[in-house]
């Protein structure tokens, strides 16, 4: 899912306790930021239309 949203495949490691740790870097964070900007625009659009 992270790769689909950001276009960059994250690194993943399986821990000794069986949990999976996913590492996201700067490219991932920049990719996520574009959705935050979109969320603000959508919220304003809904607010203007009284929804």
MOPAC internal coordinates of N, CA, C and O (Angstrom, degrees):
PM7 1SCF
backbone

  N    0.0000 0     0.00 0     0.00 0    0    0    0
  C    1.4382 1     0.00 0     0.00 0    1    0    0
  C    1.5282 1   110.42 1     0.00 0    2    1    0
  O    1.2310 1   120.52 1   138.78 1    3    2    1
  N    1.3085 1   116.61 1   -41.22 1    3    2    1
  C    1.4711 1   120.39 1   179.41 1    5    3    2
  C    1.5186 1   109.92 1   -61.36 1    6    5    3
  O    1.2310 1   120.32 1   137.17 1    7    6    5
  N    1.3196 1   116.98 1   -42.83 1    7    6    5
  C    1.4663 1   120.45 1   179.67 1    9    7    6
  C    1.5319 1   110.53 1   -64.04 1   10    9    7
  O    1.2310 1   120.15 1   141.20 1   11   10    9
  N    1.3092 1   117.31 1   -38.80 1   11   10    9
  C    1.4572 1   120.84 1   179.18 1   13   11   10
  C    1.5207 1   111.13 1   -64.97 1   14   13   11
  O    1.2310 1   120.16 1   138.30 1   15   14   13
  N    1.3211 1   117.31 1   -41.70 1   15   14   13
  C    1.4654 1   121.11 1  -177.80 1   17   15   14
  C    1.5241 1   113.38 1   -74.76 1   18   17   15
  O    1.2310 1   120.26 1   145.34 1   19   18   17
  N    1.3390 1   117.11 1   -34.66 1   19   18   17
  C    1.4663 1   120.17 1  -173.15 1   21   19   18
  C    1.5224 1   114.05 1  -108.50 1   22   21   19
  O    1.2310 1   120.26 1   160.73 1   23   22   21
  N    1.3259 1   117.11 1   -19.27 1   23   22   21
  C    1.4552 1   120.62 1  -176.80 1   25   23   22
  C    1.5183 1   113.48 1    83.07 1   26   25   23
  O    1.2310 1   120.09 1  -175.11 1   27   26   25
  N    1.3381 1   117.43 1     4.89 1   27   26   25
  C    1.4683 1   121.81 1  -178.70 1   29   27   26
  C    1.5305 1   108.33 1  -128.36 1   30   29   27
  O    1.2310 1   120.97 1   -52.00 1   31   30   29
  N    1.3374 1   115.75 1   128.00 1   31   30   29
  C    1.4632 1   120.07 1  -179.73 1   33   31   30
  C    1.5339 1   109.78 1   -76.29 1   34   33   31
  O    1.2310 1   119.69 1   -52.49 1   35   34   33
  N    1.3426 1   118.19 1   127.51 1   35   34   33
  C    1.4702 1   119.96 1   179.24 1   37   35   34
  C    1.5295 1   111.12 1   -80.62 1   38   37   35
  O    1.2310 1   120.87 1   -18.37 1   39   38   37
  N    1.3162 1   115.94 1   161.63 1   39   38   37
  C    1.4618 1   120.89 1   174.04 1   41   39   38
  C    1.5250 1   107.18 1   -84.60 1   42   41   39
  O    1.2310 1   120.33 1   -38.28 1   43   42   41
  N    1.3242 1   116.98 1   141.72 1   43   42   41
  C    1.4584 1   121.79 1   179.12 1   45   43   42
  C    1.5265 1   109.38 1  -130.47 1   46   45   43
  O    1.2310 1   121.00 1   -40.40 1   47   46   45
  N    1.3306 1   115.70 1   139.60 1   47   46   45
  C    1.4579 1   122.27 1  -179.73 1   49   47   46
  C    1.5246 1   108.66 1  -132.29 1   50   49   47
  O    1.2310 1   120.55 1   -43.56 1   51   50   49
  N    1.3207 1   116.56 1   136.44 1   51   50   49
  C    1.4610 1   120.56 1   174.41 1   53   51   50
  C    1.5238 1   107.82 1   -90.88 1   54   53   51
  O    1.2310 1   120.70 1   -52.96 1   55   54   53
  N    1.3130 1   116.27 1   127.04 1   55   54   53
  C    1.4624 1   122.36 1  -179.53 1   57   55   54
  C    1.5301 1   109.78 1   -82.63 1   58   57   55
  O    1.2310 1   120.25 1   -14.35 1   59   58   57
  N    1.3264 1   117.13 1   165.65 1   59   58   57
  C    1.4651 1   121.60 1   179.79 1   61   59   58
  C    1.5267 1   111.86 1   -62.09 1   62   61   59
  O    1.2310 1   120.44 1   150.29 1   63   62   61
  N    1.3384 1   116.76 1   -29.71 1   63   62   61
  C    1.4591 1   120.53 1  -178.99 1   65   63   62
  C    1.5356 1   112.25 1   -83.76 1   66   65   63
  O    1.2310 1   120.08 1  -174.54 1   67   66   65
  N    1.3366 1   117.45 1     5.46 1   67   66   65
  C    1.4585 1   121.47 1   177.19 1   69   67   66
  C    1.5210 1   114.74 1    93.50 1   70   69   67
  O    1.2310 1   120.16 1   167.80 1   71   70   69
  N    1.3242 1   117.30 1   -12.20 1   71   70   69
  C    1.4650 1   120.34 1   179.13 1   73   71   70
  C    1.5230 1   109.96 1   -74.70 1   74   73   71
  O    1.2310 1   120.83 1   -24.15 1   75   74   73
  N    1.3228 1   116.01 1   155.85 1   75   74   73
  C    1.4598 1   121.13 1   178.75 1   77   75   74
  C    1.5217 1   108.66 1  -109.70 1   78   77   75
  O    1.2310 1   120.55 1   -50.95 1   79   78   77
  N    1.3383 1   116.55 1   129.05 1   79   78   77
  C    1.4570 1   121.91 1   177.95 1   81   79   78
  C    1.5257 1   107.95 1  -105.98 1   82   81   79
  O    1.2310 1   120.77 1   -52.08 1   83   82   81
  N    1.3250 1   116.13 1   127.92 1   83   82   81
  C    1.4545 1   121.59 1   179.22 1   85   83   82
  C    1.5161 1   108.74 1  -108.48 1   86   85   83
  O    1.2310 1   120.34 1   -50.02 1   87   86   85
  N    1.3334 1   116.96 1   129.98 1   87   86   85
  C    1.4589 1   122.23 1   179.93 1   89   87   86
  C    1.5266 1   109.75 1  -102.67 1   90   89   87
  O    1.2310 1   120.95 1   -56.37 1   91   90   89
  N    1.3151 1   115.80 1   123.63 1   91   90   89
  C    1.4582 1   121.59 1   176.01 1   93   91   90
  C    1.5266 1   108.26 1  -113.06 1   94   93   91
  O    1.2310 1   120.92 1   -41.59 1   95   94   93
  N    1.3071 1   115.85 1   138.41 1   95   94   93
  C    1.4580 1   120.83 1  -179.73 1   97   95   94
  C    1.5217 1   111.48 1  -110.34 1   98   97   95
  O    1.2310 1   121.60 1    14.47 1   99   98   97
  N    1.3133 1   114.54 1  -165.53 1   99   98   97
  C    1.4702 1   121.25 1  -176.55 1  101   99   98
  C    1.5332 1   112.00 1   -58.96 1  102  101   99
  O    1.2310 1   120.41 1   138.57 1  103  102  101
  N    1.3299 1   116.83 1   -41.43 1  103  102  101
  C    1.4647 1   119.98 1  -179.36 1  105  103  102
  C    1.5241 1   110.92 1   -61.12 1  106  105  103
  O    1.2310 1   120.61 1   142.44 1  107  106  105
  N    1.3289 1   116.43 1   -37.56 1  107  106  105
  C    1.4661 1   119.84 1   178.27 1  109  107  106
  C    1.5264 1   110.34 1   -66.58 1  110  109  107
  O    1.2310 1   120.58 1   134.30 1  111  110  109
  N    1.3176 1   116.50 1   -45.70 1  111  110  109
  C    1.4677 1   120.49 1  -178.70 1  113  111  110
  C    1.5210 1   110.92 1   -62.47 1  114  113  111
  O    1.2310 1   120.42 1   139.28 1  115  114  113
  N    1.3275 1   116.79 1   -40.72 1  115  114  113
  C    1.4654 1   119.80 1   177.49 1  117  115  114
  C    1.5339 1   110.64 1   -63.67 1  118  117  115
  O    1.2310 1   120.61 1   141.78 1  119  118  117
  N    1.3311 1   116.44 1   -38.22 1  119  118  117
  C    1.4599 1   120.64 1   177.35 1  121  119  118
  C    1.5166 1   111.54 1   -64.30 1  122  121  119
  O    1.2310 1   120.24 1   138.56 1  123  122  121
  N    1.3344 1   117.14 1   -41.44 1  123  122  121
  C    1.4705 1   121.11 1   178.15 1  125  123  122
  C    1.5232 1   111.52 1   -66.68 1  126  125  123
  O    1.2310 1   120.16 1   146.61 1  127  126  125
  N    1.3301 1   117.30 1   -33.39 1  127  126  125
  C    1.4700 1   121.05 1  -179.07 1  129  127  126
  C    1.5222 1   111.34 1   -61.75 1  130  129  127
  O    1.2310 1   119.61 1   147.71 1  131  130  129
  N    1.3093 1   118.34 1   -32.29 1  131  130  129
  C    1.4623 1   119.61 1   179.73 1  133  131  130
  C    1.5220 1   110.36 1   -63.87 1  134  133  131
  O    1.2310 1   119.91 1   148.04 1  135  134  133
  N    1.3281 1   117.77 1   -31.96 1  135  134  133
  C    1.4574 1   120.60 1   177.86 1  137  135  134
  C    1.5271 1   111.02 1   -74.46 1  138  137  135
  O    1.2310 1   119.92 1   147.95 1  139  138  137
  N    1.3250 1   117.75 1   -32.05 1  139  138  137
  C    1.4669 1   120.48 1   176.47 1  141  139  138
  C    1.5222 1   109.71 1   -63.90 1  142  141  139
  O    1.2310 1   120.22 1   138.53 1  143  142  141
  N    1.3239 1   117.18 1   -41.47 1  143  142  141
  C    1.4640 1   120.60 1   178.16 1  145  143  142
  C    1.5272 1   110.03 1   -64.85 1  146  145  143
  O    1.2310 1   120.24 1   139.44 1  147  146  145
  N    1.3052 1   117.15 1   -40.56 1  147  146  145
  C    1.4539 1   121.42 1   178.63 1  149  147  146
  C    1.5270 1   110.35 1   -64.58 1  150  149  147
  O    1.2310 1   120.16 1   140.30 1  151  150  149
  N    1.3216 1   117.30 1   -39.70 1  151  150  149
  C    1.4623 1   121.30 1   178.98 1  153  151  150
  C    1.5255 1   110.70 1   -60.97 1  154  153  151
  O    1.2310 1   119.56 1   139.42 1  155  154  153
  N    1.3255 1   118.45 1   -40.58 1  155  154  153
  C    1.4640 1   121.92 1   178.08 1  157  155  154
  C    1.5235 1   111.00 1   -63.70 1  158  157  155
  O    1.2310 1   120.41 1   137.86 1  159  158  157
  N    1.3135 1   116.82 1   -42.14 1  159  158  157
  C    1.4663 1   121.38 1   179.98 1  161  159  158
  C    1.5270 1   110.28 1   -64.70 1  162  161  159
  O    1.2310 1   120.24 1   136.52 1  163  162  161
  N    1.3182 1   117.15 1   -43.48 1  163  162  161
  C    1.4646 1   121.02 1   179.14 1  165  163  162
  C    1.5217 1   110.47 1   -64.46 1  166  165  163
  O    1.2310 1   119.82 1   137.98 1  167  166  165
  N    1.3239 1   117.94 1   -42.02 1  167  166  165
  C    1.4651 1   121.44 1   179.39 1  169  167  166
  C    1.5250 1   110.45 1   -61.23 1  170  169  167
  O    1.2310 1   119.93 1   136.74 1  171  170  169
  N    1.3284 1   117.74 1   -43.26 1  171  170  169
  C    1.4692 1   120.58 1   177.85 1  173  171  170
  C    1.5214 1   110.90 1   -63.91 1  174  173  171
  O    1.2310 1   120.37 1   138.35 1  175  174  173
  N    1.3211 1   116.90 1   -41.65 1  175  174  173
  C    1.4589 1   121.52 1  -179.73 1  177  175  174
  C    1.5282 1   110.42 1   -61.23 1  178  177  175
  O    1.2310 1   120.32 1   135.04 1  179  178  177
  N    1.3341 1   117.00 1   -44.96 1  179  178  177
  C    1.4600 1   121.19 1   178.54 1  181  179  178
  C    1.5247 1   111.02 1   -65.19 1  182  181  179
  O    1.2310 1   120.44 1   140.39 1  183  182  181
  N    1.3133 1   116.77 1   -39.61 1  183  182  181
  C    1.4712 1   121.40 1   179.17 1  185  183  182
  C    1.5219 1   111.03 1   -62.81 1  186  185  183
  O    1.2310 1   120.04 1   137.10 1  187  186  185
  N    1.3210 1   117.54 1   -42.90 1  187  186  185
  C    1.4629 1   122.29 1   179.62 1  189  187  186
  C    1.5208 1   111.99 1   -63.51 1  190  189  187
  O    1.2310 1   120.30 1   150.28 1  191  190  189
  N    1.3079 1   117.02 1   -29.72 1  191  190  189
  C    1.4512 1   121.61 1  -178.49 1  193  191  190
  C    1.5152 1   113.18 1   -94.83 1  194  193  191
  O    1.2310 1   120.56 1  -173.63 1  195  194  193
  N    1.3281 1   116.54 1     6.37 1  195  194  193
  C    1.4624 1   122.06 1   176.14 1  197  195  194
  C    1.5130 1   114.30 1    69.75 1  198  197  195
  O    1.2310 1   120.07 1  -147.52 1  199  198  197
  N    1.2908 1   117.47 1    32.48 1  199  198  197
  C    1.4686 1   120.88 1   179.43 1  201  199  198
  C    1.4918 1   111.54 1  -105.04 1  202  201  199
  O    1.2310 1   120.10 1   180.00 1  203  202  201

